[in-house]
Amino acid sequence: MLADGFYEWQTIPGRRRRQPYYVRLAGGGLFAFAGLFTPPRADDDVPATCTIITTTANALVAAIHDRMPVILDTRDETRWLNPFRVKPADVLPCLRPMTAELMEMYAVSTLVSSLRNEGPRLVEAVTLDQPRAASWRPATERRDAQSIRLDHA
């Protein structure tokens, strides 16, 4: 499954709502989640299903959550998608956390928590000192101060 990021929520003591974060590759770009798909079975009305596989959080995501989706290394995508690899041992090495240094995350509006909301504003950085989601404003000029990214020491 292709994506350009995902959301994760952090519980903050003393706050009723959890704070959402947008997690992506450093600088943006597309990546592939490791997922499983089962096609529909017309003979007994079973619908298609799909799932995204999760793993333990890397050092970046661990700051807010204990797990994260498996983001396939580009070198593993062909192996993961190969329909002739039917032994789990062949693809198990693909199921590891993405290297934290290749990723970044930043706080976004709590508007993302409602299915009624959509659009590019949901991935814009916000400052964390806002009391309500309704009063959020883009903080793109402060993105560096509000984003979290691990750099090599």
HELIX and SHEET records of a PDB file:
HELIX    1   1 ALA A   42  ASP A   44  5                                   3    
HELIX    2   2 VAL A   61  ALA A   63  5                                   3    
HELIX    3   3 THR A   74  ASP A   76  5                                   3    
HELIX    4   4 GLU A   77  LEU A   81  1                                   5    
HELIX    5   5 PRO A   88  VAL A   91  1                                   4    
HELIX    6   6 LEU A   92  CYS A   94  5                                   3    
HELIX    7   7 ALA A  100  LEU A  102  5                                   3    
HELIX    8   8 THR A  110  SER A  113  5                                   4    
HELIX    9   9 PRO A  120  VAL A  123  5                                   4    
HELIX   10  10 ALA A  133  SER A  135  5                                   3    
HELIX   11  11 THR A  140  ARG A  142  5                                   3    
HELIX   12  12 ARG A  143  GLN A  146  1                                   4    
SHEET    1   A 3 LEU A   2  ALA A   3  0                                        
SHEET    2   A 3 PHE A  31  PHE A  33 -1                                        
SHEET    3   A 3 ILE A  71  LEU A  72 -1                                        
SHEET    1   B 4 PHE A   6  GLN A  10  0                                        
SHEET    2   B 4 GLN A  19  LEU A  25 -1                                        
SHEET    3   B 4 MET A 103  ALA A 107 -1                                        
SHEET    4   B 4 SER A 147  ARG A 149 -1                                        
SHEET    1   C 2 GLY A  35  THR A  38  0                                        
SHEET    2   C 2 THR A  49  ILE A  52 -1                                        
SHEET    1   D 2 THR A  54  THR A  56  0                                        
SHEET    2   D 2 ARG A  67  PRO A  69 -1                                        
END                                                                             
